[in-house]
Amino acid sequence: MSEEQDKLNGGDVLIKCLLKENVKYMFGVPGGQFLNMYDAVYRWGKEAGLETILFRHEQAAAHAADAYARVTNEPGICFGTVGPGAVHLVPGVGAAWADNIPMIALVPQVKEKYRDSFTLQGGVDQQTLFKPFTKYQKSIRRVEEIPDAVQKVFREAKGGRPRPVLLEIYEDAFLGEIEEKNLPLLDPA
């Protein structure tokens, strides 16, 4: 295996972590920041049984993740793109909050260098937006942070009183690369 094949980008790392958590379905509307994640879904997620169910509106995706969690008692995963896409997840995540349903809202954020420029629909303070109806909010800026963050959001969503959580991933983390051997990816929880 060549050195280039040993490297994983943030999308690869995220999908490997979600597979470790036995995620079978993700519900949402993709955006440009999710391209590495989608490449990873097709590279090995589909073969492992991971499906993305696409919607035409993020609110419907969040309600579908809520319904999935109610039926399976496992966290439903919903996603929407940065800014308006994340805002559209709010009604569905709020409904899950009201009924103590485990859910993970996955949203990207623009590159760090664009943080306060309001470019590419960025600039929305997504953590503050979701804070009233999520049990926990985590923002990731580097690819190395993804494995621990994914484990943490799953523990928070399912532990104690089940409720929705937010996982925000900066595009820098999606685009970053790390050698697979340097990842604590499969550490037992």
N, C-alpha and C positions, 0 to 999 in steps of 0.2 A: 504494500500500500504506500503510495507516495505521501510526502509531507503535506501536500495540499489537501489530499483526501482525509488526513487526520484532523484537519481543522473543521470546527463547527461554527456557524454563525449563530446569532441570537435566536433566529427562528428555529434552527435545528435543535438548539438547547431547550427552548420552550416546548417543542413538540415531544422531545424525548422525556422531559419532566412530566408532561401531561399523560403520556403513555404509562409512565411509572405509577401515576395516580389512578390508572385504569379508566381514563376518560375515553368514552366511546363516541360522544357527540358534542359538537360545538355549534351554537346557533348564532347567526349574526349577518352583518353586512360588512364586507371587507373594504379596506382603503389601501392606499399606496404604502403606508408604513407597515402593513401586514404582509407584503410580498414575500419576504424571507420565510415567514411562518407558513404561508401557503405552499411555497416550494417544498418545505420540509414535510408538510402533510402528504404531498404527492410522492415525495422521495421515500418515506418509510411509514408515515402515519396510516395511509390507506391499507397497506399490507398488514399492519398490526391491528386493523379494525377501527381506526379513527375516521369519523365522517364529519364533514362540515355541512350543516344545513343552512342554505342561504335564504335570506328573506329580502323583501323589498323595503322594509322599514325596521329599524332597530327596536322599536317598542314591541313589535310582534315577536322578534327574536328573544327579547328578555322574557316575555310571557311564555314562550315555548320552553326556555330553560327552566322557568318556574314550574311549569307542568311536568317536565322531565324529572325534576327533583322531587316533586310530590309523589310521582309514581314509583321512582326507584329508591328514594331516600338517600341519594347521592347528590353532591352539588351539581347543579346545572351550570353550564358555561355559556355565557352570552358575550358577544363582542360587537363593538361599533367603532367606527373610525374616529379620529381625533376631532375634538370640538363638537359640532352639531350632532355627529353620530353618537358620541358619548351622552350628550344631553337627551337624545331620543331614547336611550336605555332607561332613563329615570323612572317613568311610570311603572314599568315591569319590575324593576329592582325594588321600587317602593312597595309594590304589592307583596313581593316575597318577604320583605322586611316585616310588614304588618302581620304576616302569618307564620313567621319563624321558619322560613324555608332556606336551606343552604344553597347559595348561589355564588358564582364568581363572575363578576363583571370585568372583562378584559378590554382595556382601552390603550391605544398607543398615544404617544406624545411626540411632537416634532423634535427635531434634533436640538440639542442643548444650545447651539449657537443661534438658533432662531427663537429661543424661549420667549422673549418679550417683544418680538417683532410683529406678532399677530399674522404671520405668514402661513399659508397652507392651512387655514382654519385653526391654527394653534392659538395659544394664549388663554384658552379657557382653563381656569383653575379647577381641574376635574376632581382633585382630592377634596377640596372644599365643597364642591357641588354634591358629591356623593356622601359626605360625612354624616348628614342627618339620618340616613337610612342604610348605612353599611356598618357592620360591626368592626371592621378593620380596613385600613387603606394602606397600600404599599406602592411606592414608586421606585422603579428600577432605572438606573442610568448606565450601567455597565453589564456586559454579557456575563461576567463572573457572578453577578448577584442573582441571576435567574433561578438556579436550582434551590437555593435556600428560600427565596421568596415564594416560589410555587409550593414548596412543602408547608411554609407558614400559612399561606392563604387557605390551603386545604384544611389544615388543623383548625384555623380560626372559624371557617365556614361550618365545619362539622362539630367542633368541640363545644361543650357547655350548651348554651342555648343556640341552636343552629340559626344562622342569619346570613344575609349576603355580605360579601367582601369585595373590595376593589383592588385590581392589580393593573397599575399603569406602567407601561414600558416605553421608555424613550426610544426613538428611532436609532440613537447611538448604540443602544444595547442590541437591537435587532441586527444592526450592521456590523457590530463588533465580532471578532473571531477569537476562538480559543482552541487549543489542542485538546482533543477529547481526553487524553490521559491526564490532563491537569484539572479536570472537572470533578467535583465531589458529587457527581450526578447520581450515583447509585448507592450512596451512603444509606444504611438502614435508619429509619426514623424512629 
